[in-house]
Amino acid sequence: MGGGGYNSALVVFSTESIIRTNNPVRNPVPRVRIPDFPHPTPLCAPDNFQFTLHAKTENESVSVCLNRSAEREWESWRMKKSLVESEMKQKLAQLHEKFIDKMKHQLNCLQEETQQSFQNFQQELDKAYNGELLKLQNENENLKKEQK
C-alpha cells in the first residue's frame, strides 16, 4: 500500500473489470469501472482518502484515483447488491415452498396409495376368511348329518 496510513490503497483486478470505449481513436485508454467488491474505505477515513484502482491489459495499464465523492457509486453498488441478495433469498424461499408443497403432495399420494392398498388387502383377506369360514361351516354341517 502506498502513501501510508489511510491516505491511499492499491487494488489490482483482472482485465474483466476494464471496459474499452467504442472509438479507440478518440479515447485510446481503457476506462475502468468500479470493481465488484466492497469498498475498503474505513468509515472513519479522512476526507483526503484516495482509493486508487490499477488495471492491466496485455499492452497497457491504467490507474484511476477515486476520491470520497465516488462513495455514492459504492453506495449504489451496495444497494444493488442488497437488492440482488434480497431477490435471490426471495426466489430461494419460493423454491423452498414449491419443494415443500411438492413433497407434501407426494406424501399425500403415497398415503392414499398405501391406504388403498391396505383396503384392497383387507378386502381380499376378508373374502378368504369368509370363504374358509363357509367351508368349515359346510364341513361341520356335513359331519353333523353323517353322525345322525
N, C-alpha and C positions, 0 to 999 in steps of 0.2 A: 504494500500500500504506500502510495507516495504522499508527500505533503505533511505527514504526521498527524496524529490525533484524528479528530473527526473532520478535518478540512478537505479530504479527498478520499476517493475509493476507486479501486481498479476492478473492473469486471470484464472478463473475456468470454465471449459467447460465439457460437458457431455461425457459419455463413447462412444458415436458415433464418437468422434474425436480420438479414440485410435485404433491403428492397431496392432494386435498381430502378431508375427513372426510365420512362418510355423513350425519351430522346437523349441519348448519351452525348450528343454534340452540345446541347445547351447546358447539361449538368452531368459531367463525366464521373463525378464522385458518387458512390452509392450512398443512399440515405439510410440511416439506421433507425429502426423503430424500437420502441421500448421492449425490452426482452420479457419473456413470460416467466418472471419470478418476482417474489415480493420485494418491495423497496427496502434496501438495507439501512436507510437513514434512521438513526435512533430518534425517538420522539423528542429528545432534549437536544437535538443537533443545533449548532449555532446557525445564525442567518447566513453566514458566508460559506456554509457547507456546499461543496460541489461534488456531484456524482458523475464520474467520467466513464463513458462507455467506450470500449475499444473493440473494434470488429476487424477481422482479417479475411480477405479473399485470397485467391491464388496469386494475384498480381499486386494487390494494394491493401492498405489498411487505412482505417479512418477512426478518429477519436471525436467524440461529441461530449461536451460538458453540459450537464443539466443542472440548473440551479434550483432553488427551492420552489420557484414558480411552477416547475414541472410536477410538483406533488399532486396537482389536480389530475394530471394524466394517470398518476399512480392510484389516486383515489377512484378514478373511473375504472381502472383495471380491477381494483379490489371489489368495486360494486358489481362489475360484470362477472368476476369470479364467484362472488357470493350468489348472484342470480343463477349462474350455471350450476353451482353446487346445490342450491335450493331446488332447481328444476330437476336435477339428477336424483336428489333424495325423494322428490315427489314421484318421479317415474318409478323409482325403486319401490316405493311404498305401494304404488298402483300394481306393479308386477307382483309384489308380495301378496297383495289382496287377491289378485287373479289366481295366483298359485294356490292360496288357501281355499278359495272358492272351488277351484278345480279338484283339489284333494278332498274337500267335503263332499262334492258331487260324486267322486269316485268311491268314497267311503259309503255314501248312501246307496249307490248302485250295488256295491258288494254286500251291504247289509240286506238289501232287498233280494238279491240273488241267493244269499245264504238262507234267508227266511223262506223263500220259495222252495229251495232245495230241501230244507228241513221239513216243510209241509208235505212235499211230494213223498219224501222218505217215510214220514209218519203215516200218510195215507196208504202207501204200499205195505208198511208194517201192519197197519190195522186190517187191511184186506187179508194178508197172510195169516194173521192171528185169528180173524173171523173164519177163514177157510179151515184152518186146523181145528178150531173150536167146533165147527159144524161136523167135520169128520169124526172127531171124538164123540160128539153127541150121537151121531148116527151109529157109530160102533157100539156105544153104550146101549142104545135102544135095541140094536140087533142082538147084543148079548142078553139083554133082558128077555127078548122074545124067545131066544134059544133056551133060556132057563125055564120057561113056562111050559 
